[in-house]
Amino acid sequence: MSKEMMQLAARNLKKAVPLMLKHQIPTTPTNYALWYTYVSEQMPELNLRLDTIIEQHKTCPPTNSELLYREFVSDPVEVDVLDMRQNLEAMATELAHSLKDTNLDVTQFQRRIDSNFDKLNRIEEEGVSLEKVLGVVRGLVKESDEIRSSTQYFTGQLSKAQQEIEALKRQLEKSEQIVLYDALTSIFNRRAFDNDLKGTLSQSPDGLCLILIDIDHFKAFNDNYGHLLGDQVLKAVAKRLQEACRDGAKLYRYGGEEFAVLVPNSQLSSARHLAEAMRRGLEKVSLKDRRKDVRINKITASFGVAQWNKNLKSTEIIEIADKLLYQAKRLGRNRVMPIPG
């Protein structure tokens, strides 16, 4: 790196750190990289998106930081460095032994190959780029000359291994979304909710509210119409709730038929108003069971709304919202609690 580039890097770092402190951004390598890129002003779209998030939340929640980092800064897919190095080292040793042992039983060889590629399923986050990982694996597969000269089976096995690599690549391309998104509804999942709730509470000077939502009589949908229609109900509810989210409100699938919404810069009255709008919107959802030729028009949900204050822990605001949700259930469902005072 030239002297000029080093000086520029130092200037950008001096700009990034105070901003991170101002907005109470955790000092992780991912966040450093994100905010370094922000102050360099080389990606206007990143700056616009980050400015909007800061305006809405007074900080950048962990989920937003992670998604922005992936989109603008990181390689398309990254994996844990230590875990990957250990797995690749084990793969290299084991596969090399398999290649040299031409008398190895076919079934045993199959088990070894399957085991080698299964190890790659442990790949998760941050570290080695996807292309580097696949490059190492392809390097192992290229040792094909010895196998071809020994037995036709090994040649066929290499072809199969190459197919597995391509399948693995497609799987890895989706793996990053799986970490933060619910596969059925495509909204944020419980892991994203837990990260955002913990990361948002202490940075909410203008108020933060939590809305918990539970679909009424959901078990009846599965019992009467089957789980496929139950899945369609979950998707339709998630879509309608997502359409109602504005000004930084974020929707999560909390678990089963439950959803959660974090509403930044809000007081109890405004969050309750949002919950009431969501409740009315769900009443208009209509689905058709094609197998029974029946249209389902009665989809409702119960809501519990809680406001965070500095004396509450993250678990306590969940408990408050959950109790209010079950009050709504006991009072006849399809309502928002607490009742306005």
N, C-alpha and C positions, 0 to 999 in steps of 0.2 A: 504494500500500500504506500502511495506517495505521501510526502509531507502534507500537501494540500488536502488530500483525501482524509488524512488522519485529523487535520485541523477541523475540517467540515464535520467529521463524525463526532468530534469532541463538542463542537458548538451545538449540534443537534441533540446530543445527549444532555447537555446543560439545559436545553429548552424542554426536553421530554420529562425529566425528573420532577421539576417543580409542578408541571401540569398533573402528573400522576399523584403527587402529594395533595394538590389542591382538590382533586376529585376523589381522593381516597382510593386509588387504584392499587391493588396488591402488587408488590414488586416481584413479580415472577418473570422468567425469561420471555414467556409469550407476551406478556403485557409490555415489557421493555421494547420488544421488537415492534409491536403494534404502534406504540406511541412514538417511537423513533421514526417510523414511517410516516406517521401523522405530521410531525413537526417538519419533516423534510419537504412536505407539500408537493410530493411527486405524484400523488394519486388523489385528484380532486374528489372522486366519488367516495373514497374512504373518508376523507375529511368531512364531506357533507353528511354521510351516514353517522359518523361518530359525533359530530356536532348535534345532530338531531337527537341521538340517544342521550347525550349529556343534558340537553335541554329538557327532555322528558323525565329523566331519572335523577338528575343531579350527580350522576356517576355513570359508569358503564358496567352493568351487571355481568357476572362471569360468563353466562351463556352468550350474550352479545359480543363480548370480547373474543371468546373462542371462535364464534362464527366469522367475525370480521378478520381475525388472524388467518383462518383457513382460506377465506376468499381472496384476501389482498396480499398476504405476506408469505404464508408457508407454501411448501410443496403441496400438490393435490392431496396426497395421503401420507401421513407420517406414522411411525410406530415407536414403541418404547425401545430405547437404545440398548440398555443392558439386557433386557429380555430377548431382544432380537439377536444380539451377538451370541448369547448363550445358545439359543435355538439353532442358529446357523452353524455354529461350531460343531454342535452335536450332529446336525444333519450332514455336514461335510465328512466327518469321521465315519459315521455309520454308512453313508452311501458309498464312500470310497472303498470301504471293506466289502460292501456288496458287489461293487464293480469288479474287484479283483478275484473274488471267490466264484469261479465259474462252475463249481460243483455244488453251489448252494441250491437247496431244494426250492422248487418253483413256488410252492405255497408260502414257504418262509420268506422268500424274496418279496412276494406280494405284500406280506404283512409289514415288512420293513419299509417298503416304499410308502404304503399307506400311513405308517407311523410318522415317517419323515414329513409328509405333507400335512398331517394332522397338527403337527407342532406349529405350523404357521397360523393356525386358527387362534393362537393365543395373542396374536398381534393386536395391539390396541392403539395407544396414542403416542405422539411426539417422539421424534428421534430420527430414525433413518428413513429417507424418502422411499416411496414405493418403487421407483425405478432402480434404486440401488439394491433393494431387497430382491427384486426380480432378476437383476443382473447377476447377483451371487448364485441364485438358484439355477439360472440358465447356464452359468459357468459349470455347475456340477453336471447338468444334463449333457453338456457338450462332450463329456468324456465317453463318447459312444463307440469309438473305434474298437476299443478292447472288447466291448460287449458284442459288437457285431461279428467280430472274428471268433467269438467263443460259442454263441448260441443264438438262434433265431428268436428265442423267447425274449432275450434281453432287448433286441431291437424293437420288438413289439411293445415291451414295457416302457422304453424311452418315449415312444410315440404317445403312449397313455399318459406318461408323466408330463409331457409338454401340454397335453390337453388339460391336465389338472392345473398346470401353471396358469393357463389362460382363464380357466374357471376361477382360480384364486384371485386373479387380477380383477375380474368383474366383481367378485365378492368384496374385495378390499375397497373398491371404489364406492361401495355402498356402506361400508362399515362405519365411516365417520358420521354419517347421518343417523345410523342406528344408535350411536352413543347418546344423542340429544333428542331424537325424535321418536314418537310412538309409531310403530310400523303400520298399525291399522288406520289411525285417523290422520297421520302426518302432522300432528301438532307436537309441541314440546312434551317430553315425557317426565316421569317422576324425578329422574336424576337431574334433569335441567331445572326442575322446580326447586329441589333441595339446594342446589348450587346458588340459584338466583335469590332464594329467600334469605339464606345466610349472608350472601354478599350484598344485599340491598338494604337490610334493616338499619344498619348503622349509618348509611348514607342517605337517609330520608328525612331531611329537615322540614320538608313541606308536607309530610304525611304519607303513609302507605297503608293500603287496605288489602285485605285478603277476602276473596269470595270463594266459598266451597259450594259445589253443585252436585246433586245426586239425582239421576233420572228416576222418576217415580215408577214403581211397579215394573222395573226392568226385567226381573225374573219371569214375569208373565209373558213378555215378548218372546223369550227363549222357549218357554214351556209350550206356548200356544202356536208359535210360528216357526220355531227352530232357530239354531244359533246363527245361521246365515243371515236371517232377517235381523236378529239381534245385532250383528255386526253392522248392518246397514243403518240401524237406528243410531248406533254410536257415531258412525261417520256423519250422518245427517245432523245430529246434535252438535258435534264438534264444528261442523261447517257453519251452522247458524250462530253458535257462540263466538266463533272467530270473526264473523262478519260484524259483530257488535263491539269488538275491541277497538278502541280509539285512544289516541294520545298516550301511547306507551303501555297500555294495558296488555298483559301477556297471558295467553291461555295455555294450560297444561292438562294432559290426561293424568289425573292424580292416581288412578287405579280402578280397574273394573269399570263400573258405570259412573265413576266420580271424576269430576273435573275441578280445576282450581284456576283462579285468575288473580294475578298480582296487579294492583292498580296504583301506580306511583302518583305522587303529588295530589293526593286525594284525602278527603275527610269522609267520615262514615256516611253522611247524607248523600254525597255525590256517588260513592261506591254503591250504596243501596239503590240509587236511581239507575245506575248501570245494570245492577242485578235485576231490577224490575223490568227494564227494557229487554234483557235477555230472556226472562221468564215469558213475557208476552210474545217474543219472537218464536220461542219453541212451540207455543200453542198453535202456530200456523204451519208447522212442519207436517208434511203429508207423505206417506210412503205406501207403495203397493206391493202386496205379497202375490207375485205372479203365479205361484204354485196353487194357492187357494183362491185366487182372484178376489182378494179382499184388500180394501184400502184402509190404511191405518191413519187416522187423523188426530187421535188423542195421545199426543206425546207431551208430557209435562215433566217438570223438575222442581226440586226444592232447593232453597238457597240459604246459606248462612254467611253473614258479612261481619267481619271484625276489623277494627282499626288498631294498628300498632302504636305503642308508645314506648319510650325509652326504658320503662320498667319491665317490659315483656321480653321473654326469650322467644326464639323462633318456634319452639315447640308449644309455647303457651298461646301464641296467636292462633295456631292451628287448632288447639283444644277449644278455644273460645268459638271460633267459626264452626267447628264440628258440633258443639253443643247447640248452637243456634240452628244449624242445619237440621238436627234431629228434633228440635222444637217445632220447626216447620213441618216435619213429617208427622209428628204427633197431633198437630193442629189440623190435619187434613190434607197435607201435601200441596204442591203447586202454589207455593207462596214464598216470600222473602222475609227472613228474620234478621235483625229485630224489627218489630213494628215501630214506625216513626213515633217519637214521643212528642 
